[in-house]
Amino acid sequence: MLLTYQGNCATTLPFSLSILRTCAPPSSAENQQTVGDLYDLSVDIQKVRKLKGWVLHQSPSYTKEVAELLKDMGASGSNIARILTGHPEAVLCHPEQVQSQRELWMSVCPSQKQLLGIVEKFPASFFTSSGHYDSQRDNIAYFQSLNIGKRIITKLMASAPQSFGRPVELNKVMVHTLQQAYQELGGEEANMKTWLQKLLSQNPFVLLKPPEVLRQNLLFLRDKGFSTAELLHLLSKLRGFVTELNPDSMHGTLTYSQKAMGCSEADLRNIVLKCPALLYYPEATLSERIEGLLDAGISMSQLIETPTVLELTMQIVIYRIQRLKAHGYDVRTGSLEVLNGTKKDFEMNYGKLQLRRERPIFNPVAPLKGDD
């Protein structure tokens, strides 16, 4: 750990924070050159002092050089001010380090414009430690060797920079574990690249999880009676988030769900296959949603038939039920499918129902009205 200062207070910072490695020990006074340069760039100094005041005590800093490099990438003055207000640590990065990062990212980014967008959204992923450069380069080469698309690699670097800042061997182990699980569950070799790309895209943090977690979760589900084909289905539907689960939490969720729904183990497996997200929810969340749905007049048989409605919060469910009721649709006697999906999905289903009710039914045998 390293000591740094905010005002007169000493605080500790992780030694892994890049830029501190090349900085001289902080002084008790702010670096007036840094403060002045940030002020000239219209950076919100008060916000920096409040959230990351330690940066202002560091020396040397490279505010003008970093701002010039961002400008060269196409950033406007307001863009630069916003980036440095949110991530002032950037000014502590040596210009050569920033330029090296720029060149590295451009090896997978299709354009400077896209790279600038990443810097604006994920500045900490771009302004990273010079000590991570070799690992980043090696990881890029590894994922390219797997024929993973540049768009996915860019997303991984931006969303989960820790996975690219660590030794490539660790990522190789996790990727091998995922590939092995896919093959052992009957996945087709020809589709493995697409499957892996989709999984990494949906949850970049899967690389940071211990491989043992994936194995333990799959073994638990196998013991619960899921076939290999069903396990592959769950692995694909749960995406990389299968590593966020653990046997104890899943056991609690499944035990409660079976008791609450009064179903057999076979029925419970079918429910999970229809709604894999069920495995995520703790008992308290499921209890609230099941009771809320029953209070709204929905039957347990409807819930078992369409368990995906449990993915919605009660606030959303009640709102949608009221919208449908206002136009004569009673979810107590109709399908719950109309409640499902994103806001866009619901509005589309709602529009279809409304159109169906408003459109007159043409009767081909009814007599036509003549003109008066």
N, C-alpha and C positions, 0 to 999 in steps of 0.2 A: 504494500500500500504506500501511497505518497501523501504527504501533507500539502494542503493548499489553504488559501485563506479567503474568507468572505468578510470584509470589514476587518474587525479585530479577532474574528473567530477562526480557529483552526479546524479544518474538516479533513476527512480522509477520502481519497479517490482511488479507484481500482488502478493497479499498476498497468493494466492493459490499455488504459486510455492513451491513445497513440501519441498524441502530440506532446504529452508531458515528458516523454523520454528524451526529447531533444531540447527541452526548455531548461533554463537556469532556475535555481531555487527561487520561489516567489518572494517578493518583497511585501512589506506591510502596506505600502502605498500603491495606488493604481498606476499603471503604465500610461502616462498622459499622452504619449504618442498614439497608443492604441485607441484611447478614448477619443482623441481628436480626429483620427482617421475614420473611426466608426461614425462619429457625429457628422463628418463631411459627407458620408454616404447615406445619411438620413436613417441610420439604424436607431432603433428605440433603446437608448442607453439605459433608461430606467428599468426597462423590462430585462435587459441583460444583467444589470446589477442585482435585480431581485431573484432571477432564476439561475444565473450562471456567473455570478460576480467574480468567481475565482479566475475566470479567463482574463479579466482586466488587470490582474496582478502579475500576469506572466510576461516574461521577456526571454528571447525576442519574439516579436509578432510580425506578421507579413500581410497586414490588412490591405494595403494598396495593391500588392502583387496578386493576392487571391482575388480581389475585386476585378482586377484587370483581366485575369484569366477567365473569370465568369463572364465578363463582358465579351471577351473573344469567342466564347461559346454561344453568344447570342442573348445573354441575359440583359434585361433593361435595368435602369437604375432602381426601379421599385422591386424588381425580382431580386437584385443583389441585396437590397436593404432587408427584404423579407427573409432571405436565406441566412444572412448573418445575424439577424435578430433571433431567429429560432435556433440557430446552431453557430454561435459565436466562436466555438472551438476551431472552426475552419481557419481563422486567422493565425492560428498557431502552427499550421501545417507549412512546411517548407515548400516554396514554389516548385522545386524540382519534384518533390513528392506528389504534389497535386497534378503536375503535368504527366507524371508516370501513370497516375490513376486514370487520367483522361485518356491516355493512349490505350491502357488496358481495357477500359470500358468500351472504347470505340471498336475494339476487336470483336465485340458481340452486339453492340448497338448499331442499328441501321443508319442513324443520323445524329448530328449534333443536337438537333431539336429534341429528339427523344431523350438523349442523355441529359440535357438541361432539365427536362421534365422530371427525370429521376432524381437529379440533384435537389430540385425544389421540394419534392415529396419525401425523399429519403436522404437528406444531407449526411446523416451519420454513416450511411452505407458507402458514400463516395469519399468523404473526408475521413479516411481511416488510417490505421497505423502503417508506417512504411515497413514495419516488421511483418505485416501480413501479405505483402506484395507477392512473395514467392509462392505462398499457399494459394492465393487467389489465382495466380497464373497456372499453377499445377492443376487446380480444380477445374478451371475453364478447359484446359486441354483434356482432362479426364472425361468431362461430360460431353465434349465434342467428339471424343473417341467412341462414345455410346450413341452417337448420332442424335443427341438431344438438340433440339432447335435453339437457335440463338435467342429467340424470344423467351423461351423457358429459362435459359441460363441467365439472361438479364433479370428476369423476375426473381430467380433464386438469389442472385447477388444483391438485389435491392431489398427484398422482403426479409430475407434471412441471411444477412451478411456474415453472421457467426459461422455458418456452414462453409463459407468460402475462405474464412480467415483461419481455419484450422487445417491440420495436415490432411492431405488428400486421402491417405490410407483409411482414415475414419469414415469418410464418405463412401469409399469403396466397400467397406464392410457392410454398411447399412444398405447400399444399393444391391449388393450381392444377396443379402437377406431377403429383400423385397422380391428380387428376381426368383430366388429359390422358392419362396412361398408361392409365388404365382405359378411356377412350373409344377410344384408338388400338388397344387390344387387343381391341376388339369388345364391351366391356361395355355393357349396356343402360342408357340414360339413366334409365329409370324406377327402376332398382335402385341407381343411383349413391349416393344419400343413405344408404341402408342399408349399402352396401358401405363407404363412407367412415366411417360411425359405428362399424362393427364393427372396422375397421382401427385407428382412433384409440383405441378402447376396449381393444383387445388390446395395443397398444404405444404409449402416450402419447408416448414419446420420439422417435417418428418425425419429429415436427415440428422437432426440434433438429438433424436431419441435413441436410447439404447436398443440394439437389435433384439435383446432378450425380451423386451416388452412385447414386441410383435409376436414372437414365438409363444409366449405365455398366454396372450389373449386368444390366439388361434387354437391353442390346445384346450383352453377353457371352453370355447364355443364348440369345439369338436366333442368334448365330453358331454355337452348339453344336447347332443344328438344331431347337430347340423352335419349334412353330408359334405363331401369335398366340393361339389358343384355349388352348394349353398354357401359354403365358406368363401369361395371365390367371388360369388355374388356380393356377399357382405363386405369383403375386402375392397371390392371395387366401389360399392355404394358408400361405404364409410370413408373411402378415400384414405389419405394419409392419417386421418384423425383416429384411425384404429389404434394408433400408438398413444393417444391421449387417455385411453381407457385402461382399466386394470381388472383382474378377475374379481376382486372383492366388491368393487362398485357395480360391476355387471351382475354379480350374484344377487346383490341387494335389490337392484332394479328389476330383475327377472322374477325374483321371489314375490315382490310386492305386486307386480303387474299380473302375475298368474292368480294371486289371491283376490285382487281387486276385480279382475274381469271374470273370475270363476271359470277359467278355461283349462283345457288339458295341456300337457307339455307340447304335444304336436300342434295344437292350435296356437300356443304361445310362439312356437318357432315360425309359424306362418305369419303371425302378427309382426314379428321382428323382421322377417324377410320383406314384408310390405313397407315397414317403417323402421329401417335400421337405426335411425336417429334415436329411437326409443332407448337404446343402450346407453346414451349419454346422460339421460335425465336422472337426477337423484329422486328418491322416494317423495320428498316434500313437493317437488315440482309436479311430478305425475299425479300425486294426490290432489293437488289444487286444480289441475286441469281436468282430471276425470270427474271430480265432484262438481266442478263448474259446468261441464258439459251435461251431466245428468240433471243438474238444477235448471238448465236451459231447455229441458224436455227431450234431450237426445237419449235414445235407449242404448243399453250396453251392447246389444246386438249390432246396432248401427256403428258403434265405436269399434267393435271387433272387425267389422266389415271394412271400415275406412279408418284405420288407426293413424294415418298421416295427419289427421286433424289435431293430434296431440302435439304436433310441431309448432302449433300456433299458440300465442299467449291468449288468455281469456279475454283480454281487452279487444284484441283483433277479432276473435270468434264472435263475441257479443255484437260488435259493430257490424260485422258481416251478416249475422242472423237478422238484425234489425233492418238492414238495407233490403234483404231479400223479403222479409215479412211485409215491408211497406209496398211491395209489388206483388203480393199474393203468393209468395213461395214459402211453404212451410217445411222447414228442414226436419221436423219431427216425422213427417210422412214421406219426404223425398230423400234423395241421395245427399250424402255429406260431401261428395266430390266437389260440389260447387263452392264449398268453403275453402278448399285447399289452395295451395300455391302462393306465389308472391302477390303483391298488390296488383301488378299488371295482369297476372293470371286471373285473379278474382274479377277485376273490372271487365275482362274479356268474357268470362263466363256469365257475369251479371248482364252484360250487354246482350249476349245471345238469348238469355232468358227473357229479357225485356222485349227484344225484337220478336221473339216467338209469340209473346202474349199480345203484342200490339198488331201484328200482321194478321189480316183477315184470312180465314181459311176458305179457299176457293172450292166450291162444290160444283163439279162438272155437270151434275144432273138437275141442278136447281134452275127454274125458269128465269130467263133474263128479263129485267125490267125494260119495257119499251119506253120510248120517248113520249112525253105527254103531248 
